[in-house]
Amino acid sequence: MKNTTTPRKHKPPRLAALDMTLKLDDDVYHRELTRVQQQLRLIQYAYLKSGNSAAIVFEGWDASGKGGTIRCMSAVLDPRSFSVCPFSAPRQYFLDRHYLARFFERLPPRGAISVFDRSWYGRVLVERVEELASPKDWRRAYQEINEFERMLTDHGTRVVKVFLHITPDEQLIRFRNRILDPMKRWKLSFEDFRNRQKWKAYEEAADNMFGETSTPYSPWHAIPANSKKYARVTTLRVIAERLLSGVDLSPAELSDDVIRQAQQHLDIDPAHLSGRKRLID
């Protein structure tokens, strides 16, 4: 009997196929960053109006630029319907439960956008490589994750998944910059250096993850991130494109009652209050 819970695979990315030399000039970067940030603001307003929601997953190497890219979003979005959810090693409460449990409570409500800085993919990345999960558990997790994301998309939550990829040499440069900057030293840990010894194992785990969980309804996007500017703009473009598909960006319509009150109290030409709704006499 055919297993109908396993989705048809989407063509997955591969880390070795990425062009790590891609970059943007400063003028292009600032122009395109401003443009895509404005687009994200419009998308957020449209989601508030439509009730759409989105879960944006950031994975990638240590120092690959996840935090900086997320800040480029949070700098322009209203925090009342936008949240950033960072995840590290689970505490004992969640170790005693299914590994997906701690992510359920951080899923976005209707009309909201949530960013997951690390995610449920830890089961098939760090927990696999560091042998914190048994082979049986992390292999089973591929189907569990696909079913989890199918449940989210069926519920109306768009899932966008981004992996920021850098080379080992670029990571070492960024580690050096962090340790020399007193304001960034907190980001660096012993584990960051130790994990470099397992680079090939993490690459294999990432490529396996792409192959098993890049689906038509929730594809993976692997972004070359040796250039922070290129990675930020490209990542935000991917997010905007995924969130924008099929969404009406026109402003929310005012109710007749609000238009009447605006005419009565604010000395505003009603023609400026609505592009489509009939004007109130």
Backbone as CSV, one residue per row, in Angstrom:
resi,resn,N_x,N_y,N_z,CA_x,CA_y,CA_z,C_x,C_y,C_z
1,MET,0.841,-1.204,0.000,0.000,0.000,0.000,0.869,1.244,0.000
2,LYS,0.578,2.205,-0.840,1.390,3.411,-0.980,1.279,4.289,0.258
3,ASN,2.425,4.804,0.715,2.453,5.695,1.879,2.090,7.097,1.426
4,THR,0.884,7.561,1.745,0.409,8.862,1.273,0.872,10.007,2.143
5,THR,1.565,9.712,3.277,2.041,10.787,4.149,3.399,11.312,3.717
6,THR,4.094,10.601,2.834,5.407,11.044,2.388,5.257,11.909,1.145
7,PRO,5.650,13.209,1.196,5.429,14.100,0.063,6.406,13.840,-1.079
8,ARG,5.988,14.207,-2.251,6.893,14.164,-3.387,8.057,15.115,-3.138
9,LYS,9.275,14.671,-3.381,10.451,15.467,-3.088,10.572,16.648,-4.053
10,HIS,10.998,17.780,-3.518,11.334,18.946,-4.316,12.816,18.861,-4.648
11,LYS,13.229,19.382,-5.789,14.646,19.324,-6.146,15.459,20.070,-5.091
12,PRO,16.306,19.376,-4.354,16.990,20.006,-3.226,18.269,20.725,-3.655
13,PRO,18.683,21.726,-2.889,19.987,22.335,-3.128,21.102,21.417,-2.644
14,ARG,22.323,21.721,-3.045,23.508,21.041,-2.526,24.566,22.088,-2.236
15,LEU,25.240,21.949,-1.107,26.202,22.965,-0.686,27.347,23.110,-1.693
16,ALA,27.818,21.989,-2.236,28.959,22.037,-3.149,28.631,22.756,-4.452
17,ALA,27.359,22.876,-4.787,26.954,23.515,-6.048,26.825,25.030,-5.926
18,LEU,26.950,25.585,-4.734,26.756,27.022,-4.546,27.990,27.801,-5.003
19,ASP,27.754,28.963,-5.604,28.832,29.855,-6.011,29.160,30.772,-4.835
20,MET,30.263,30.476,-4.156,30.603,31.199,-2.935,31.284,32.537,-3.206
21,THR,31.469,32.896,-4.467,32.117,34.174,-4.803,31.109,35.300,-5.016
22,LEU,29.829,35.006,-4.968,28.815,36.015,-5.258,28.843,37.134,-4.219
23,LYS,28.728,38.376,-4.700,28.734,39.530,-3.806,27.970,40.681,-4.447
24,LEU,27.724,41.734,-3.701,27.050,42.925,-4.195,27.892,44.157,-3.916
25,ASP,27.881,45.105,-4.857,28.497,46.403,-4.602,27.705,47.149,-3.542
26,ASP,28.371,48.090,-2.868,27.723,48.815,-1.773,26.466,49.540,-2.234
27,ASP,26.521,50.215,-3.379,25.363,50.975,-3.858,24.187,50.049,-4.151
28,VAL,24.483,48.938,-4.795,23.426,47.969,-5.114,22.857,47.383,-3.826
29,TYR,23.733,47.076,-2.893,23.288,46.492,-1.626,22.307,47.409,-0.900
30,HIS,22.679,48.671,-0.728,21.816,49.585,0.018,20.494,49.834,-0.711
31,ARG,20.546,49.949,-2.030,19.325,50.172,-2.793,18.397,48.961,-2.708
32,GLU,18.954,47.775,-2.911,18.126,46.572,-2.914,17.653,46.204,-1.512
33,LEU,18.482,46.470,-0.500,18.049,46.189,0.868,16.859,47.063,1.236
34,THR,16.928,48.343,0.903,15.816,49.243,1.191,14.550,48.803,0.462
35,ARG,14.709,48.390,-0.786,13.552,47.977,-1.579,12.889,46.743,-0.982
36,VAL,13.668,45.725,-0.626,13.068,44.494,-0.127,12.545,44.685,1.294
37,GLN,13.171,45.556,2.080,12.627,45.848,3.408,11.254,46.512,3.303
38,GLN,11.108,47.425,2.360,9.808,48.059,2.165,8.770,47.037,1.711
39,GLN,9.190,46.114,0.884,8.270,45.063,0.447,7.831,44.194,1.624
40,LEU,8.754,43.887,2.528,8.406,43.098,3.703,7.420,43.838,4.603
41,ARG,7.548,45.149,4.704,6.586,45.932,5.488,5.188,45.822,4.885
42,LEU,5.106,45.929,3.564,3.810,45.803,2.904,3.223,44.403,3.113
43,ILE,4.086,43.401,3.065,3.621,42.037,3.285,3.080,41.881,4.699
44,GLN,3.775,42.463,5.686,3.289,42.361,7.058,1.908,42.989,7.200
45,TYR,1.710,44.160,6.617,0.392,44.800,6.676,-0.666,43.928,5.994
46,ALA,-0.288,43.321,4.851,-1.230,42.464,4.139,-1.598,41.236,4.973
47,TYR,-0.633,40.682,5.705,-0.916,39.526,6.550,-1.862,39.893,7.681
48,LEU,-1.677,41.073,8.257,-2.587,41.518,9.308,-4.016,41.615,8.777
49,LYS,-4.134,42.050,7.528,-5.454,42.198,6.909,-6.052,40.852,6.530
50,SER,-5.236,39.963,6.003,-5.746,38.719,5.431,-5.819,37.570,6.434
51,GLY,-5.020,37.661,7.515,-4.963,36.554,8.460,-3.958,35.481,8.090
52,ASN,-3.166,35.706,7.047,-2.095,34.770,6.722,-1.062,34.756,7.852
53,SER,-0.268,33.713,7.908,0.821,33.648,8.873,2.015,32.963,8.220
54,ALA,3.202,33.154,8.832,4.413,32.582,8.245,5.393,32.188,9.335
55,ALA,6.062,31.056,9.123,7.153,30.598,9.972,8.415,30.553,9.116
56,ILE,9.391,31.363,9.473,10.624,31.485,8.689,11.757,30.825,9.465
57,VAL,12.369,29.812,8.879,13.406,29.019,9.533,14.776,29.446,9.036
58,PHE,15.659,29.788,9.964,17.050,30.094,9.644,17.944,28.997,10.213
59,GLU,18.688,28.346,9.328,19.736,27.421,9.727,21.026,27.835,9.013
60,GLY,22.141,27.273,9.455,23.412,27.608,8.821,24.555,27.454,9.798
61,TRP,25.760,27.669,9.290,26.958,27.533,10.102,27.023,28.619,11.170
62,ASP,27.790,28.361,12.219,28.092,29.403,13.185,28.784,30.548,12.455
63,ALA,28.345,31.785,12.744,28.905,33.003,12.139,28.561,33.149,10.659
64,SER,27.521,32.472,10.199,27.152,32.577,8.783,26.304,33.806,8.476
65,GLY,25.890,34.545,9.500,25.143,35.778,9.251,23.661,35.698,9.525
66,LYS,23.229,34.688,10.243,21.802,34.548,10.537,21.288,35.746,11.334
67,GLY,22.010,36.100,12.391,21.564,37.196,13.244,21.481,38.518,12.521
68,GLY,22.486,38.837,11.719,22.481,40.100,10.976,21.353,40.166,9.968
69,THR,21.065,39.047,9.305,19.969,39.018,8.338,18.628,39.174,9.038
70,ILE,18.482,38.512,10.168,17.236,38.643,10.936,17.048,40.083,11.401
71,ARG,18.134,40.748,11.807,18.027,42.149,12.236,17.572,43.050,11.102
72,CYS,17.943,42.709,9.872,17.483,43.501,8.725,15.971,43.386,8.555
73,MET,15.383,42.308,9.038,13.925,42.182,9.040,13.318,42.904,10.232
74,SER,13.827,42.600,11.417,13.220,43.143,12.633,13.336,44.658,12.702
75,ALA,14.300,45.247,11.975,14.475,46.700,11.994,13.306,47.431,11.361
76,VAL,12.565,46.769,10.483,11.510,47.460,9.745,10.114,46.896,9.998
77,LEU,10.001,45.783,10.723,8.699,45.167,10.947,8.161,45.508,12.329
78,ASP,6.846,45.600,12.417,6.174,45.936,13.664,6.232,44.733,14.601
79,PRO,6.815,44.891,15.801,6.975,43.740,16.700,5.663,43.195,17.247
80,ARG,4.555,43.919,17.041,3.280,43.408,17.535,2.782,42.210,16.731
81,SER,3.277,42.044,15.514,2.897,40.850,14.756,4.118,40.193,14.114
82,PHE,5.279,40.443,14.714,6.528,39.837,14.232,7.359,39.453,15.442
83,SER,7.845,38.227,15.480,8.659,37.789,16.612,9.839,36.969,16.121
84,VAL,10.929,37.034,16.891,12.120,36.236,16.626,12.265,35.234,17.766
85,CYS,12.385,33.969,17.415,12.433,32.891,18.405,13.781,32.175,18.298
86,PRO,14.762,32.548,19.128,16.052,31.860,19.090,16.000,30.562,19.897
87,PHE,16.660,29.529,19.389,16.675,28.242,20.071,18.103,27.753,20.248
88,SER,18.361,27.237,21.430,19.640,26.596,21.716,19.344,25.202,22.262
89,ALA,20.271,24.620,23.015,20.043,23.277,23.547,18.805,23.267,24.439
90,PRO,17.958,22.256,24.308,16.722,22.214,25.105,17.014,21.939,26.572
91,ARG,16.191,22.540,27.440,16.297,22.241,28.874,15.613,20.903,29.164
92,GLN,15.774,20.446,30.395,15.320,19.100,30.740,13.831,18.905,30.490
93,TYR,13.029,19.952,30.746,11.584,19.851,30.534,11.278,19.351,29.132
94,PHE,11.986,19.886,28.131,11.723,19.493,26.747,12.470,18.220,26.361
95,LEU,13.569,17.925,27.030,14.253,16.664,26.768,13.366,15.471,27.129
96,ASP,12.449,15.688,28.064,11.529,14.631,28.481,10.317,14.519,27.568
97,ARG,10.252,15.330,26.530,9.098,15.357,25.633,9.548,15.181,24.178
98,HIS,8.586,15.062,23.293,8.916,14.968,21.867,9.658,16.233,21.453
99,TYR,10.672,16.073,20.606,11.537,17.210,20.277,10.796,18.352,19.585
100,LEU,9.637,18.079,18.984,8.875,19.146,18.336,8.049,19.964,19.329
101,ALA,7.923,19.487,20.562,7.011,20.119,21.514,7.348,21.590,21.742
102,ARG,8.627,21.916,21.889,8.971,23.300,22.238,8.763,24.276,21.086
103,PHE,8.563,23.773,19.887,8.344,24.663,18.749,6.866,24.989,18.547
104,PHE,5.990,24.128,19.019,4.558,24.371,18.827,4.123,25.689,19.460
105,GLU,4.599,25.951,20.676,4.137,27.137,21.392,4.687,28.431,20.810
106,ARG,5.655,28.334,19.908,6.205,29.528,19.288,5.720,29.739,17.857
107,LEU,4.814,28.898,17.397,4.260,29.067,16.054,3.455,30.359,15.983
108,PRO,3.444,31.017,14.826,2.769,32.314,14.730,1.256,32.184,14.747
109,PRO,0.573,33.100,15.433,-0.892,33.149,15.329,-1.297,33.717,13.972
110,ARG,-2.561,33.689,13.673,-3.038,34.223,12.399,-2.671,35.708,12.280
111,GLY,-2.184,36.079,11.107,-1.804,37.460,10.858,-0.382,37.791,11.241
112,ALA,0.365,36.836,11.796,1.697,37.122,12.336,2.788,36.380,11.566
113,ILE,4.024,36.856,11.759,5.213,36.262,11.149,6.196,35.946,12.269
114,SER,6.680,34.705,12.320,7.659,34.292,13.321,8.920,33.790,12.635
115,VAL,10.071,34.225,13.162,11.363,33.761,12.676,11.944,32.790,13.694
116,PHE,12.387,31.644,13.231,13.023,30.643,14.081,14.528,30.660,13.812
117,ASP,15.284,31.198,14.772,16.744,31.229,14.696,17.247,29.914,15.275
118,ARG,17.520,28.946,14.436,17.634,27.527,14.711,16.221,26.978,14.893
119,SER,16.085,25.678,14.734,14.714,25.150,14.625,14.673,23.663,14.914
120,TRP,13.555,23.056,14.513,13.366,21.613,14.646,14.372,20.818,13.828
121,TYR,15.095,21.500,12.939,16.110,20.792,12.156,17.358,20.458,12.955
122,GLY,17.422,20.930,14.188,18.515,20.500,15.050,18.563,18.990,15.225
123,ARG,17.406,18.330,15.139,17.358,16.874,15.298,18.192,16.171,14.231
124,VAL,18.200,16.706,12.995,18.913,16.029,11.903,20.228,16.731,11.558
125,LEU,20.602,17.730,12.340,21.896,18.391,12.154,22.768,18.142,13.381
126,VAL,22.707,19.057,14.349,23.611,18.944,15.499,23.361,17.674,16.303
127,GLU,22.093,17.285,16.497,21.831,16.090,17.296,22.293,14.827,16.577
128,ARG,22.249,14.861,15.272,22.775,13.728,14.502,24.293,13.679,14.591
129,VAL,24.952,14.804,14.281,26.415,14.816,14.202,27.044,14.599,15.578
130,GLU,26.462,15.206,16.601,27.020,15.093,17.951,26.519,13.847,18.689
131,GLU,25.758,13.004,17.995,25.248,11.751,18.550,24.389,11.980,19.792
132,LEU,23.628,13.070,19.768,22.672,13.352,20.831,21.336,12.672,20.560
133,ALA,21.137,12.244,19.328,19.965,11.441,18.952,20.470,10.169,18.295
134,SER,19.789,9.088,18.532,20.186,7.813,17.928,19.917,7.844,16.431
135,PRO,20.637,7.029,15.642,20.347,6.960,14.202,18.882,6.672,13.910
136,LYS,18.266,5.814,14.710,16.843,5.518,14.519,16.003,6.772,14.698
137,ASP,16.324,7.594,15.694,15.538,8.788,15.976,15.718,9.852,14.905
138,TRP,16.965,10.142,14.496,17.122,11.227,13.519,16.698,10.799,12.126
139,ARG,16.770,9.525,11.808,16.253,9.073,10.505,14.724,9.163,10.479
140,ARG,14.081,8.812,11.570,12.624,8.928,11.646,12.175,10.381,11.570
141,ALA,13.049,11.291,12.018,12.673,12.702,12.098,12.397,13.316,10.727
142,TYR,12.982,12.816,9.663,12.731,13.391,8.338,11.227,13.352,8.014
143,GLN,10.620,12.197,8.189,9.195,12.091,7.893,8.366,12.892,8.891
144,GLU,8.772,12.870,10.164,8.050,13.649,11.171,8.062,15.130,10.825
145,ILE,9.200,15.629,10.373,9.315,17.042,10.012,8.467,17.353,8.781
146,ASN,8.524,16.490,7.787,7.701,16.716,6.595,6.211,16.771,6.954
147,GLU,5.785,15.872,7.825,4.383,15.855,8.223,4.042,17.091,9.067
148,PHE,4.969,17.517,9.913,4.782,18.716,10.721,4.601,19.942,9.828
149,GLU,5.468,20.085,8.819,5.388,21.238,7.931,4.173,21.150,7.009
150,ARG,3.780,19.953,6.635,2.543,19.801,5.864,1.353,20.234,6.699
151,MET,1.352,19.890,7.970,0.273,20.306,8.863,0.221,21.830,8.943
152,LEU,1.380,22.472,9.049,1.419,23.935,9.134,0.885,24.570,7.855
153,THR,1.334,24.086,6.714,0.903,24.691,5.454,-0.580,24.430,5.197
154,ASP,-1.066,23.254,5.575,-2.495,22.976,5.432,-3.327,23.903,6.321
155,HIS,-2.746,24.319,7.427,-3.433,25.224,8.353,-3.377,26.675,7.867
156,GLY,-2.562,26.948,6.843,-2.462,28.295,6.310,-1.203,29.037,6.700
157,THR,-0.250,28.349,7.321,1.027,28.968,7.692,2.060,28.665,6.617
158,ARG,2.617,29.689,6.036,3.668,29.497,5.038,4.993,29.229,5.748
159,VAL,5.717,28.241,5.277,7.000,27.879,5.871,8.098,28.232,4.871
160,VAL,9.043,29.072,5.315,10.188,29.456,4.483,11.451,28.985,5.194
161,LYS,12.293,28.249,4.480,13.476,27.648,5.105,14.731,28.101,4.374
162,VAL,15.656,28.692,5.145,16.885,29.241,4.585,18.084,28.647,5.314
163,PHE,19.081,28.237,4.542,20.351,27.774,5.104,21.451,28.676,4.576
164,LEU,22.159,29.365,5.476,23.253,30.254,5.086,24.571,29.473,5.129
165,HIS,25.240,29.440,3.990,26.454,28.622,3.836,27.678,29.503,3.681
166,ILE,28.709,29.233,4.485,30.006,29.896,4.347,31.094,28.830,4.283
167,THR,32.276,29.239,3.856,33.408,28.322,3.799,34.138,28.310,5.140
168,PRO,34.911,27.271,5.409,35.664,27.220,6.671,36.599,28.417,6.864
169,ASP,37.247,28.866,5.777,38.161,30.000,5.898,37.411,31.271,6.271
170,GLU,36.252,31.491,5.666,35.463,32.676,5.990,34.968,32.603,7.434
171,GLN,34.592,31.433,7.887,34.152,31.310,9.279,35.272,31.701,10.240
172,LEU,36.501,31.289,9.935,37.625,31.605,10.813,37.871,33.115,10.866
173,ILE,37.716,33.789,9.732,37.850,35.250,9.705,36.808,35.893,10.612
174,ARG,35.591,35.401,10.565,34.514,35.975,11.372,34.713,35.662,12.855
175,PHE,35.222,34.477,13.151,35.548,34.178,14.548,36.591,35.164,15.077
176,ARG,37.591,35.439,14.263,38.635,36.387,14.682,38.032,37.764,14.937
177,ASN,37.172,38.217,14.035,36.543,39.529,14.214,35.680,39.570,15.474
178,ARG,35.027,38.466,15.771,34.183,38.420,16.961,35.012,38.503,18.242
179,ILE,36.073,37.754,18.287,36.830,37.691,19.526,37.585,38.997,19.781
180,LEU,37.839,39.766,18.723,38.516,41.056,18.870,37.550,42.198,19.157
181,ASP,36.265,41.948,19.015,35.251,42.974,19.258,34.549,42.677,20.582
182,PRO,34.770,43.517,21.612,34.150,43.247,22.922,32.629,43.139,22.867
183,MET,31.997,43.793,21.889,30.538,43.754,21.789,30.026,42.492,21.104
184,LYS,30.928,41.705,20.533,30.503,40.490,19.823,31.064,39.212,20.433
185,ARG,31.904,39.333,21.458,32.542,38.148,22.026,31.537,37.159,22.596
186,TRP,30.402,37.674,23.043,29.398,36.793,23.642,28.872,35.756,22.654
187,LYS,29.031,36.051,21.354,28.525,35.124,20.338,29.410,33.894,20.176
188,LEU,30.648,33.971,20.666,31.627,32.923,20.396,31.755,31.997,21.599
189,SER,31.811,30.693,21.327,31.944,29.709,22.396,32.976,28.654,22.008
190,PHE,33.342,27.865,22.978,34.273,26.770,22.719,33.704,25.811,21.680
191,GLU,32.389,25.572,21.761,31.758,24.641,20.826,31.874,25.111,19.384
192,ASP,31.898,26.436,19.179,32.032,26.950,17.818,33.336,26.477,17.188
193,PHE,34.417,26.491,17.958,35.705,26.007,17.446,35.715,24.487,17.334
194,ARG,35.150,23.809,18.308,35.134,22.351,18.301,34.350,21.812,17.108
195,ASN,33.243,22.483,16.760,32.407,22.007,15.660,33.122,22.039,14.318
196,ARG,34.141,22.878,14.190,34.885,22.948,12.928,35.554,21.617,12.602
197,GLN,35.863,20.834,13.647,36.516,19.553,13.420,35.584,18.546,12.735
198,LYS,34.287,18.855,12.743,33.303,17.944,12.146,32.634,18.588,10.932
199,TRP,33.358,19.448,10.245,32.783,20.196,9.117,32.191,19.266,8.070
200,LYS,32.942,18.245,7.685,32.466,17.325,6.646,31.205,16.589,7.095
201,ALA,31.150,16.229,8.356,29.965,15.532,8.863,28.745,16.445,8.845
202,TYR,28.949,17.719,9.162,27.832,18.666,9.111,27.406,18.932,7.663
203,GLU,28.365,19.003,6.753,28.011,19.166,5.336,27.162,17.991,4.847
204,GLU,27.575,16.786,5.212,26.813,15.603,4.808,25.417,15.631,5.406
205,ALA,25.324,16.012,6.682,24.018,16.072,7.342,23.122,17.118,6.688
206,ALA,23.708,18.276,6.318,22.914,19.331,5.677,22.403,18.878,4.314
207,ASP,23.269,18.264,3.518,22.833,17.799,2.203,21.772,16.703,2.324
208,ASN,21.918,15.808,3.288,20.879,14.797,3.529,19.573,15.453,3.937
209,MET,19.664,16.476,4.785,18.471,17.210,5.227,17.753,17.839,4.042
210,PHE,18.526,18.492,3.155,17.902,19.092,1.967,17.192,18.013,1.146
211,GLY,17.878,16.893,0.935,17.314,15.841,0.094,16.051,15.229,0.658
212,GLU,15.967,15.136,1.973,14.834,14.473,2.607,13.674,15.411,2.926
213,THR,13.940,16.706,3.065,12.887,17.607,3.572,12.640,18.827,2.693
214,SER,13.234,18.887,1.509,12.905,19.967,0.580,11.719,19.516,-0.261
215,THR,10.553,20.038,0.055,9.305,19.585,-0.554,8.666,20.720,-1.355
216,PRO,7.729,20.408,-2.241,7.069,21.466,-3.010,6.383,22.503,-2.135
217,TYR,5.837,22.085,-1.007,5.136,23.028,-0.137,6.072,23.702,0.865
218,SER,7.300,23.172,1.009,8.246,23.734,1.971,9.678,23.474,1.506
219,PRO,10.106,24.148,0.424,11.435,23.893,-0.128,12.549,24.555,0.684
220,TRP,13.728,24.021,0.580,14.913,24.637,1.182,15.545,25.629,0.205
221,HIS,16.116,26.693,0.763,16.870,27.679,-0.012,18.246,27.806,0.629
222,ALA,19.276,27.308,-0.059,20.644,27.419,0.424,21.274,28.660,-0.200
223,ILE,21.795,29.560,0.647,22.277,30.868,0.204,23.783,30.966,0.418
224,PRO,24.568,31.272,-0.640,25.993,31.538,-0.428,26.149,32.778,0.451
225,ALA,26.890,32.673,1.546,26.926,33.756,2.526,28.336,34.227,2.865
226,ASN,29.331,33.930,2.013,30.664,34.487,2.257,30.635,36.014,2.195
227,SER,29.738,36.563,1.389,29.471,38.003,1.371,28.198,38.256,2.163
228,LYS,28.334,38.944,3.292,27.165,39.206,4.129,26.126,40.027,3.380
229,LYS,26.571,40.986,2.586,25.631,41.854,1.884,24.833,41.060,0.856
230,TYR,25.523,40.208,0.103,24.808,39.375,-0.867,23.818,38.456,-0.160
231,ALA,24.254,37.839,0.933,23.392,36.890,1.635,22.157,37.571,2.207
232,ARG,22.328,38.770,2.775,21.177,39.458,3.374,20.130,39.786,2.324
233,VAL,20.555,40.406,1.242,19.594,40.805,0.219,18.952,39.583,-0.427
234,THR,19.742,38.579,-0.748,19.212,37.384,-1.398,18.233,36.657,-0.485
235,THR,18.579,36.535,0.786,17.700,35.858,1.734,16.378,36.602,1.885
236,LEU,16.438,37.918,2.036,15.206,38.687,2.191,14.365,38.637,0.927
237,ARG,15.004,38.585,-0.233,14.242,38.432,-1.477,13.509,37.094,-1.504
238,VAL,14.195,36.028,-1.110,13.567,34.698,-1.082,12.372,34.709,-0.142
239,ILE,12.558,35.287,1.033,11.474,35.338,2.012,10.299,36.139,1.464
240,ALA,10.597,37.315,0.903,9.528,38.162,0.373,8.772,37.449,-0.750
241,GLU,9.500,36.792,-1.628,8.852,36.088,-2.747,7.934,34.988,-2.244
242,ARG,8.396,34.225,-1.257,7.579,33.138,-0.713,6.351,33.671,0.026
243,LEU,6.525,34.751,0.775,5.409,35.288,1.551,4.416,36.043,0.674
244,LEU,4.903,36.574,-0.434,4.071,37.418,-1.281,3.143,36.635,-2.199
245,SER,3.522,35.419,-2.533,2.778,34.656,-3.530,1.293,34.570,-3.192
246,GLY,0.464,35.118,-4.102,-0.980,35.047,-3.939,-1.564,35.976,-2.901
247,VAL,-0.778,36.951,-2.411,-1.239,37.858,-1.357,-1.540,39.229,-1.946
248,ASP,-2.656,39.793,-1.580,-3.079,41.121,-2.030,-2.394,42.186,-1.169
249,LEU,-1.579,43.047,-1.777,-0.836,44.069,-1.043,-1.567,45.401,-0.966
250,SER,-2.764,45.477,-1.503,-3.489,46.744,-1.438,-3.830,47.073,0.011
251,PRO,-3.907,48.371,0.358,-4.191,48.759,1.748,-5.533,48.232,2.222
252,ALA,-5.626,48.031,3.534,-6.896,47.600,4.121,-7.953,48.674,3.912
253,GLU,-9.175,48.226,3.622,-10.285,49.159,3.425,-10.841,49.641,4.767
254,LEU,-11.137,50.908,4.851,-11.765,51.453,6.049,-13.255,51.148,6.039
255,SER,-13.802,50.954,7.215,-15.243,50.731,7.311,-15.986,52.045,7.068
256,ASP,-17.256,51.936,6.715,-18.074,53.139,6.515,-18.104,54.010,7.771
257,ASP,-18.171,53.386,8.941,-18.214,54.149,10.187,-16.951,54.973,10.376
258,VAL,-15.787,54.375,10.081,-14.523,55.116,10.237,-14.459,56.263,9.236
259,ILE,-14.906,56.035,8.006,-14.886,57.097,7.004,-15.782,58.255,7.443
260,ARG,-16.957,57.935,7.983,-17.853,59.000,8.467,-17.194,59.819,9.575
261,GLN,-16.538,59.128,10.510,-15.893,59.831,11.614,-14.716,60.664,11.117
262,ALA,-14.001,60.168,10.136,-12.894,60.934,9.576,-13.389,62.194,8.888
263,GLN,-14.489,62.083,8.152,-15.078,63.267,7.526,-15.543,64.277,8.579
264,GLN,-16.072,63.773,9.672,-16.642,64.659,10.688,-15.581,65.350,11.532
265,HIS,-14.474,64.669,11.836,-13.539,65.169,12.837,-12.163,65.572,12.293
266,LEU,-11.750,65.082,11.143,-10.349,65.229,10.750,-10.115,66.125,9.541
267,ASP,-11.144,66.636,8.922,-10.973,67.525,7.774,-10.114,66.875,6.694
268,ILE,-10.438,65.623,6.374,-9.721,64.875,5.343,-10.665,64.623,4.180
269,ASP,-10.167,64.864,2.985,-10.953,64.583,1.791,-11.223,63.081,1.747
270,PRO,-12.479,62.661,1.709,-12.791,61.228,1.693,-12.127,60.476,0.554
271,ALA,-11.799,61.181,-0.527,-11.149,60.508,-1.656,-9.800,59.921,-1.260
272,HIS,-9.172,60.469,-0.201,-7.881,59.962,0.239,-8.011,58.766,1.180
273,LEU,-9.219,58.414,1.572,-9.410,57.364,2.553,-9.669,56.003,1.940
274,SER,-10.004,55.954,0.689,-10.319,54.678,0.081,-10.117,54.737,-1.416
275,GLY,-9.473,53.718,-1.946,-9.297,53.676,-3.385,-10.415,52.967,-4.084
276,ARG,-11.200,52.133,-3.349,-12.209,51.321,-4.007,-13.589,51.457,-3.376
277,LYS,-13.624,51.708,-2.052,-14.924,51.771,-1.378,-15.663,53.057,-1.788
278,ARG,-16.963,52.977,-1.881,-17.737,54.157,-2.218,-17.579,55.224,-1.125
279,LEU,-17.611,56.463,-1.500,-17.500,57.561,-0.532,-18.825,57.775,0.157
280,ILE,-18.746,58.185,1.404,-19.950,58.414,2.187,-20.385,59.872,2.068
281,ASP,-21.659,60.095,1.809,-22.168,61.456,1.667,-22.240,62.140,3.023
